Amino acid sequence: NFVAVDCGGDGAFAKAVLEGLGKRGVFVRMPFVTPQNRCIRIGAGTPADLDALAEALPGALEEARGSSAA
């Protein structure tokens, strides 16, 4: 089971969020077909997995916003 989260930008922004999460040790997937490519897929994992996501997501979003502003 998973939830799709709309990153609120385009596919490039969602990919930057995905890469930022990966750098922080959190694995998520991304649909690659427009318009779903603006989303990331987050699995319903263990409480520890969800805690890791909660810790990593703000930094990944901040980093993606910085890279999309360049």
Backbone as a printed PyTorch tensor [residue, N CA C, xyz], in Angstrom:
tensor([[[  0.8370,  -1.1790,   0.0000],
         [  0.0000,   0.0000,   0.0000],
         [  0.8810,   1.2410,   0.0000]],

        [[  0.3740,   2.2930,  -0.6310],
         [  1.1420,   3.5250,  -0.7230],
         [  0.1890,   4.7040,  -0.8170]],

        [[  0.7670,   5.8850,  -0.6770],
         [  0.0270,   7.1170,  -0.8990],
         [  0.8230,   7.9280,  -1.9130]],

        [[  0.1180,   8.5630,  -2.8460],
         [  0.7620,   9.4510,  -3.8070],
         [  0.6830,  10.8630,  -3.2450]],

        [[  1.8100,  11.5380,  -3.2200],
         [  1.8800,  12.8960,  -2.6830],
         [  2.2290,  13.8490,  -3.8190]],

        [[  1.3430,  14.8020,  -4.0820],
         [  1.5820,  15.8140,  -5.1060],
         [  2.5890,  16.8080,  -4.5390]],

        [[  3.7240,  16.9330,  -5.1860],
         [  4.7900,  17.8130,  -4.6820],
         [  4.5200,  19.2860,  -4.9650]],

        [[  3.4610,  19.5790,  -5.7180],
         [  3.0730,  20.9660,  -5.9190],
         [  3.8640,  21.6990,  -6.9820]],

        [[  4.5910,  20.9880,  -7.7790],
         [  5.3540,  21.6090,  -8.8660],
         [  5.2170,  20.7500, -10.0980]],

        [[  6.2410,  20.7930, -10.9300],
         [  6.2240,  19.9500, -12.1170],
         [  7.0200,  18.6690, -11.8590]],

        [[  7.1890,  17.8770, -12.9050],
         [  7.9170,  16.6230, -12.7720],
         [  9.3630,  16.8140, -12.3340]],

        [[  9.9950,  17.8780, -12.8010],
         [ 11.3900,  18.1460, -12.4150],
         [ 11.4890,  18.4230, -10.9180]],

        [[ 10.5190,  19.1620, -10.3790],
         [ 10.5210,  19.4540,  -8.9460],
         [ 10.3200,  18.1760,  -8.1440]],

        [[  9.3530,  17.3450,  -8.5630],
         [  9.1060,  16.0790,  -7.8610],
         [ 10.3480,  15.1920,  -7.9090]],

        [[ 11.0440,  15.1820,  -9.0310],
         [ 12.2710,  14.3800,  -9.1370],
         [ 13.3410,  14.9140,  -8.1830]],

        [[ 13.4380,  16.2280,  -8.0380],
         [ 14.4010,  16.8120,  -7.0990],
         [ 14.0590,  16.4200,  -5.6610]],

        [[ 12.7710,  16.3990,  -5.3240],
         [ 12.3520,  15.9610,  -3.9890],
         [ 12.7340,  14.4990,  -3.7880]],

        [[ 12.4380,  13.6650,  -4.7870],
         [ 12.7720,  12.2490,  -4.7310],
         [ 14.2800,  12.0440,  -4.5270]],

        [[ 15.0850,  12.7830,  -5.2750],
         [ 16.5440,  12.6620,  -5.1380],
         [ 17.0090,  13.1290,  -3.7630]],

        [[ 16.4040,  14.1990,  -3.2450],
         [ 16.7510,  14.6800,  -1.9150],
         [ 16.4250,  13.6690,  -0.8360]],

        [[ 15.2940,  12.9990,  -0.9800],
         [ 14.9400,  11.9550,  -0.0190],
         [ 15.9210,  10.7930,  -0.1250]],

        [[ 16.2810,  10.4190,  -1.3400],
         [ 17.2420,   9.3350,  -1.5360],
         [ 18.5810,   9.6330,  -0.8870]],

        [[ 19.0400,  10.8670,  -1.0020],
         [ 20.3080,  11.2630,  -0.3530],
         [ 20.2220,  11.1420,   1.1570]],

        [[ 19.0090,  11.2310,   1.6760],
         [ 18.7900,  11.1520,   3.1210],
         [ 18.4090,   9.7460,   3.5710]],

        [[ 18.5350,   8.7850,   2.6670],
         [ 18.2970,   7.3900,   3.0200],
         [ 16.8520,   6.9450,   2.9840]],

        [[ 15.9810,   7.7450,   2.3690],
         [ 14.5670,   7.3940,   2.2870],
         [ 14.2450,   7.0560,   0.8280]],

        [[ 13.7820,   5.8410,   0.5920],
         [ 13.4570,   5.3980,  -0.7590],
         [ 11.9810,   5.6090,  -1.0290]],

        [[ 11.6890,   6.3560,  -2.0760],
         [ 10.3200,   6.5140,  -2.5680],
         [ 10.3660,   6.3430,  -4.0790]],

        [[  9.2100,   6.1440,  -4.6660],
         [  9.1220,   5.9890,  -6.1240],
         [  8.4200,   7.1950,  -6.7240]],

        [[  8.5710,   7.3030,  -8.0390],
         [  7.9420,   8.4000,  -8.7570],
         [  7.3040,   7.8740, -10.0290]],

        [[  6.0100,   8.1500, -10.2280],
         [  5.4230,   7.8170, -11.5290],
         [  6.0850,   8.6760, -12.6060]],

        [[  6.2610,   8.1480, -13.7940],
         [  7.0110,   8.8790, -14.8130],
         [  6.1600,   9.3570, -15.9780]],

        [[  4.8470,   9.3930, -15.8190],
         [  3.9740,   9.8130, -16.8990],
         [  3.2330,  11.0800, -16.4710]],

        [[  3.2700,  12.0980, -17.2990],
         [  2.5630,  13.3370, -17.0240],
         [  1.0640,  13.0570, -17.0050]],

        [[  0.3040,  13.5720, -16.0830],
         [  0.6150,  14.5500, -15.0640],
         [  1.0240,  13.9430, -13.7240]],

        [[  1.0440,  12.6100, -13.6180],
         [  1.3880,  11.9870, -12.3470],
         [  2.8540,  12.1630, -11.9740]],

        [[  3.6870,  12.6140, -12.9010],
         [  5.1070,  12.7620, -12.5770],
         [  5.3680,  13.9270, -11.6290]],

        [[  4.3440,  14.6520, -11.2630],
         [  4.5190,  15.6960, -10.2430],
         [  4.3250,  15.1430,  -8.8330]],

        [[  4.1020,  13.8230,  -8.7530],
         [  3.8630,  13.1420,  -7.4820],
         [  5.0160,  12.2000,  -7.1360]],

        [[  5.1140,  11.8910,  -5.8580],
         [  5.9900,  10.8110,  -5.4030],
         [  5.1150,   9.7870,  -4.7050]],

        [[  5.5300,   8.5280,  -4.7770],
         [  4.7950,   7.4280,  -4.1320],
         [  5.5000,   7.0530,  -2.8520]],

        [[  4.7910,   7.1340,  -1.7450],
         [  5.3560,   6.8050,  -0.4460],
         [  4.6640,   5.5570,   0.0770]],

        [[  5.4470,   4.5240,   0.3350],
         [  4.9090,   3.2710,   0.8440],
         [  4.4850,   3.4030,   2.2940]],

        [[  3.4760,   2.6420,   2.6570],
         [  3.0140,   2.5970,   4.0420],
         [  3.9140,   1.6180,   4.7830]],

        [[  5.0030,   2.1220,   5.3150],
         [  5.9920,   1.2760,   5.9640],
         [  5.7810,   1.1750,   7.4590]],

        [[  6.8540,   0.8280,   8.1230],
         [  6.8210,   0.7080,   9.5730],
         [  6.7960,   2.0990,  10.2090]],

        [[  6.4590,   2.1890,  11.4790],
         [  6.5310,   3.4840,  12.1510],
         [  7.9250,   4.1120,  12.0470]],

        [[  8.9670,   3.3010,  12.0970],
         [ 10.3320,   3.8330,  11.9700],
         [ 10.5630,   4.4080,  10.5690]],

        [[ 10.0270,   3.7350,   9.5440],
         [ 10.1460,   4.2500,   8.1760],
         [  9.4480,   5.5990,   8.0460]],

        [[  8.2610,   5.7000,   8.6080],
         [  7.5060,   6.9470,   8.5270],
         [  8.1770,   8.0630,   9.3270]],

        [[  8.8060,   7.7130,  10.4420],
         [  9.5690,   8.7030,  11.2150],
         [ 10.7470,   9.2170,  10.3990]],

        [[ 11.4300,   8.3150,   9.6830],
         [ 12.5660,   8.7200,   8.8420],
         [ 12.0950,   9.6570,   7.7340]],

        [[ 10.9490,   9.3600,   7.1380],
         [ 10.3840,  10.2300,   6.1150],
         [ 10.0570,  11.6020,   6.6930]],

        [[  9.4180,  11.6290,   7.8470],
         [  9.0520,  12.9030,   8.4810],
         [ 10.2790,  13.7460,   8.7720]],

        [[ 11.3680,  13.1020,   9.1140],
         [ 12.6110,  13.8350,   9.3920],
         [ 13.2630,  14.3340,   8.1070]],

        [[ 13.2300,  13.5400,   7.0450],
         [ 13.9430,  13.8620,   5.8100],
         [ 13.1830,  14.7910,   4.8710]],

        [[ 11.8550,  14.7250,   4.8810],
         [ 11.0690,  15.4500,   3.8910],
         [ 11.2650,  16.9690,   3.9260]],

        [[ 11.2630,  17.6260,   5.0780],
         [ 11.4480,  19.0840,   5.0450],
         [ 12.7560,  19.5030,   4.3720]],

        [[ 13.8440,  18.8170,   4.6480],
         [ 15.1190,  19.1580,   4.0290],
         [ 15.1180,  18.8870,   2.5400]],

        [[ 14.4860,  17.7890,   2.1210],
         [ 14.4150,  17.4660,   0.7000],
         [ 13.5880,  18.5100,  -0.0440]],

        [[ 12.4900,  18.9590,   0.5520],
         [ 11.6710,  19.9940,  -0.0610],
         [ 12.4350,  21.3160,  -0.1580]],

        [[ 13.1170,  21.6660,   0.9040],
         [ 13.8940,  22.9150,   0.9010],
         [ 14.9740,  22.8690,  -0.1780]],

        [[ 15.6620,  21.7490,  -0.2500],
         [ 16.7100,  21.5880,  -1.2540],
         [ 16.1190,  21.6660,  -2.6680]],

        [[ 14.9890,  21.0080,  -2.8990],
         [ 14.3500,  21.0370,  -4.2160],
         [ 13.9000,  22.4480,  -4.5730]],

        [[ 13.3880,  23.1730,  -3.6240],
         [ 12.9760,  24.5580,  -3.8980],
         [ 14.1690,  25.4030,  -4.2790]],

        [[ 15.2980,  25.1750,  -3.6210],
         [ 16.5120,  25.9130,  -3.9540],
         [ 17.0080,  25.5720,  -5.3490]],

        [[ 16.9270,  24.2890,  -5.7270],
         [ 17.4150,  23.8910,  -7.0450],
         [ 16.4470,  24.3210,  -8.1380]],

        [[ 15.1500,  24.4340,  -7.8310],
         [ 14.2000,  24.8420,  -8.8610],
         [ 14.2220,  26.3610,  -9.0670]],

        [[ 14.7610,  27.0920,  -8.0820],
         [ 14.8540,  28.5380,  -8.2080],
         [ 16.0750,  28.9620,  -9.0150]],

        [[ 17.0080,  28.0150,  -9.2050],
         [ 18.2450,  28.3470,  -9.9220],
         [ 18.0150,  28.4740, -11.4050]]])
